[in-house]
């Protein structure tokens, strides 16, 4: 009913007793159904006299966050390797760059330029990482495919988790900024092939840094 739009976002659900009577089930079954809906971000629950269960349609952000949490668990269980993450990032972000160049608008060009301005290399490492994430978020959104940001952002977040920012020097940050500006230029020029090539080069440049960070994280975990 929520997914079909029969229950609108923000609408308060009837009391458990009413739901039990409407569907001809026990209140225990209703509680379990509500728990499952909450786990899928279909409803939110508030306490107090004005509380209750309210409809909250799923969003891309919630789904993406759920995927990130799942990836974290897989990494902890050593079911997914850094090579797996780097490979899937290539498979997601290279096509995203190509699509962004083919579909970009003026707003995308401006946002990518702002997230890759040459002045960013003067910022702290933490601030540069924020802008780096913004650059990739804008590019993914510009692809026009709603699934690409949902799928790629969790991979980006898990990879970034182990990056030792304090150990990355000015040369690294300048290289990343140069690569971002090359990608942005290809998108602005509406050149899918150049954007694709620039993204491949960028991700391959990052590979040894991620691999080194992962080896160090595994070493620290064993100590």
C-alpha positions as CSV (number, residue, x, y, z in Angstrom):
1,X,0.0,0.0,0.0
2,X,2.9,2.4,0.7
3,X,4.7,1.5,-2.5
4,X,1.5,1.9,-4.5
5,X,0.9,5.3,-3.0
6,X,-2.3,4.4,-1.2
7,X,-0.6,5.5,2.0
8,X,1.1,8.8,1.4
9,X,4.4,10.0,2.9
10,X,3.9,11.5,6.4
11,X,0.5,9.8,6.9
12,X,0.0,8.2,10.3
13,X,-0.8,4.5,10.3
14,X,-3.8,3.3,12.3
15,X,-3.3,1.8,15.7
16,X,-2.1,-1.8,15.9
17,X,-5.5,-3.0,17.0
18,X,-7.2,-1.4,13.9
19,X,-4.6,-2.8,11.6
20,X,-5.0,-6.3,13.1
21,X,-8.8,-6.1,12.6
22,X,-8.5,-4.7,9.1
23,X,-6.2,-7.5,7.9
24,X,-7.6,-10.2,10.1
25,X,-4.4,-11.0,11.9
26,X,-3.1,-10.9,15.4
27,X,-1.4,-7.8,16.9
28,X,1.8,-9.8,17.1
29,X,1.7,-10.3,13.3
30,X,1.1,-6.5,12.9
31,X,4.0,-5.7,15.1
32,X,6.3,-7.9,13.1
33,X,5.0,-6.4,9.9
34,X,5.7,-2.9,11.2
35,X,9.2,-4.0,12.3
36,X,10.0,-5.3,8.8
37,X,8.6,-2.1,7.2
38,X,10.8,0.0,9.6
39,X,13.8,-2.1,8.6
40,X,13.2,-1.2,5.0
41,X,12.7,2.5,5.8
42,X,9.0,2.3,4.7
43,X,7.9,3.7,8.1
44,X,9.3,5.7,11.0
45,X,8.1,5.5,14.5
46,X,7.8,8.3,17.1
47,X,7.3,8.0,20.8
48,X,4.9,10.0,23.1
49,X,1.3,11.2,23.0
50,X,1.7,12.4,19.4
51,X,3.8,9.5,18.3
52,X,2.9,6.4,16.3
53,X,4.0,4.9,13.0
54,X,4.3,7.2,10.0
55,X,4.8,6.5,6.3
56,X,8.3,7.3,4.9
57,X,8.8,6.3,1.3
58,X,12.2,4.8,0.6
59,X,14.8,7.2,-0.8
60,X,18.0,6.6,-2.8
61,X,20.1,8.0,0.1
62,X,18.6,5.4,2.6
63,X,19.2,2.6,0.1
64,X,22.7,3.7,-0.5
65,X,23.5,3.9,3.2
66,X,22.1,0.4,3.7
67,X,24.4,-0.8,0.9
68,X,27.4,0.9,2.6
69,X,26.6,-0.8,5.9
70,X,26.4,-4.2,4.1
71,X,29.7,-3.6,2.4
72,X,31.3,-2.8,5.8
73,X,30.1,-6.1,7.2
74,X,31.4,-8.0,4.1
75,X,34.8,-6.3,4.5
76,X,35.0,-7.2,8.2
77,X,34.2,-10.8,7.3
78,X,36.8,-10.7,4.5
79,X,34.2,-11.7,2.0
80,X,35.1,-8.7,-0.2
81,X,38.6,-7.5,-1.1
82,X,40.0,-4.1,-2.0
83,X,40.5,-5.5,-5.5
84,X,36.7,-6.2,-5.7
85,X,35.9,-2.7,-4.6
86,X,38.4,-1.1,-7.1
87,X,37.1,-3.2,-9.9
88,X,33.4,-2.4,-9.2
89,X,34.3,1.3,-8.9
90,X,35.8,1.1,-12.4
91,X,32.7,-0.6,-13.7
92,X,30.4,2.1,-12.2
93,X,32.3,5.4,-12.5
94,X,33.8,5.0,-15.9
95,X,30.4,4.6,-17.6
96,X,29.1,7.4,-15.3
97,X,31.7,9.8,-16.7
98,X,30.8,8.8,-20.3
99,X,27.1,9.4,-19.6
100,X,27.8,12.7,-17.8
101,X,29.7,14.0,-20.9
102,X,26.8,13.0,-23.1
103,X,24.0,14.4,-21.0
104,X,25.6,17.3,-19.0
105,X,23.9,20.6,-18.6
106,X,25.2,24.0,-17.6
107,X,24.6,23.4,-13.9
108,X,26.7,20.2,-14.1
109,X,29.6,22.0,-15.8
110,X,29.5,24.7,-13.1
111,X,29.3,22.2,-10.2
112,X,32.2,20.1,-11.5
113,X,34.3,23.2,-12.0
114,X,33.6,24.4,-8.4
115,X,34.5,20.9,-7.0
116,X,37.8,20.8,-8.9
117,X,39.0,24.4,-8.8
118,X,42.7,24.8,-8.8
119,X,42.4,26.8,-5.5
120,X,41.3,23.7,-3.7
121,X,44.9,22.4,-3.5
122,X,45.6,25.1,-0.9
123,X,43.0,23.7,1.5
124,X,43.6,21.2,4.3
125,X,43.6,17.5,3.4
126,X,40.2,17.0,5.2
127,X,38.6,19.8,3.2
128,X,40.1,18.5,-0.1
129,X,38.6,15.1,0.6
130,X,35.2,16.7,1.1
131,X,35.5,18.4,-2.3
132,X,36.8,15.2,-3.9
133,X,33.7,13.4,-2.7
134,X,31.5,16.2,-4.0
135,X,33.2,16.0,-7.4
136,X,32.3,12.3,-7.8
137,X,28.8,12.8,-6.4
138,X,28.1,15.6,-9.0
139,X,29.5,13.4,-11.8
140,X,27.4,10.4,-10.8
141,X,24.3,12.5,-10.6
142,X,25.1,14.0,-14.0
143,X,25.0,10.5,-15.6
144,X,21.2,10.7,-15.5
145,X,21.0,7.1,-14.2
146,X,19.5,7.1,-10.7
147,X,21.1,3.7,-9.9
148,X,24.7,4.8,-10.4
149,X,24.9,7.2,-7.4
150,X,23.0,4.7,-5.2
151,X,25.5,1.9,-6.2
152,X,28.8,3.8,-6.4
153,X,28.6,6.1,-3.3
154,X,28.8,3.1,-0.8
155,X,31.9,1.8,-2.6
156,X,33.5,5.2,-2.6
157,X,32.8,5.6,1.2
158,X,34.2,2.1,2.1
159,X,37.4,2.7,0.1
160,X,37.9,6.1,1.6
161,X,37.5,4.8,5.2
162,X,41.0,3.3,5.2
163,X,42.8,6.2,3.4
164,X,45.4,7.7,5.8
165,X,44.8,11.3,4.9
166,X,47.7,12.6,7.0
167,X,50.1,10.5,5.0
168,X,49.0,11.9,1.6
169,X,51.3,14.8,0.5
170,X,50.7,17.9,-1.6
171,X,51.8,16.1,-4.8
172,X,49.0,13.5,-4.3
173,X,46.4,16.2,-3.8
174,X,47.6,18.2,-6.8
175,X,47.5,15.1,-9.0
176,X,44.0,14.3,-8.0
177,X,42.9,17.9,-8.6
178,X,44.5,17.9,-12.0
179,X,42.8,14.7,-12.9
180,X,39.4,16.0,-11.7
181,X,39.8,19.1,-13.8
182,X,40.7,16.9,-16.8
183,X,37.5,14.9,-16.3
184,X,35.5,18.1,-15.8
185,X,36.9,19.6,-19.1
186,X,35.9,16.5,-21.0
187,X,32.4,16.6,-19.6
188,X,32.2,20.4,-20.4
189,X,33.4,19.6,-24.0
190,X,30.7,16.9,-24.3
191,X,33.4,14.3,-25.1
192,X,32.3,10.9,-23.7
193,X,35.4,9.1,-24.9
194,X,37.8,11.6,-23.3
195,X,35.7,11.6,-20.1
196,X,35.8,7.9,-20.0
197,X,39.6,7.7,-20.6
198,X,40.3,10.4,-18.0
199,X,38.2,8.5,-15.4
200,X,40.1,5.3,-16.0
201,X,43.4,7.1,-15.6
202,X,42.2,8.7,-12.4
203,X,41.1,5.5,-10.8
204,X,44.2,3.7,-11.9
205,X,46.3,6.4,-10.3
206,X,44.4,5.9,-7.0
207,X,44.8,2.1,-7.0
208,X,48.2,1.8,-5.3
209,X,47.2,4.3,-2.6
210,X,44.1,2.3,-1.7
211,X,46.1,-1.0,-1.8
212,X,48.8,0.4,0.5
213,X,46.1,1.8,2.9
214,X,44.4,-1.6,3.0
215,X,47.7,-3.5,3.7
216,X,48.4,-1.1,6.5
217,X,44.9,-1.5,7.9
218,X,45.3,-5.3,7.9
219,X,48.7,-5.1,9.5
220,X,47.3,-2.8,12.3
221,X,44.4,-5.2,12.9
222,X,46.8,-8.1,13.4
223,X,48.9,-6.3,16.0
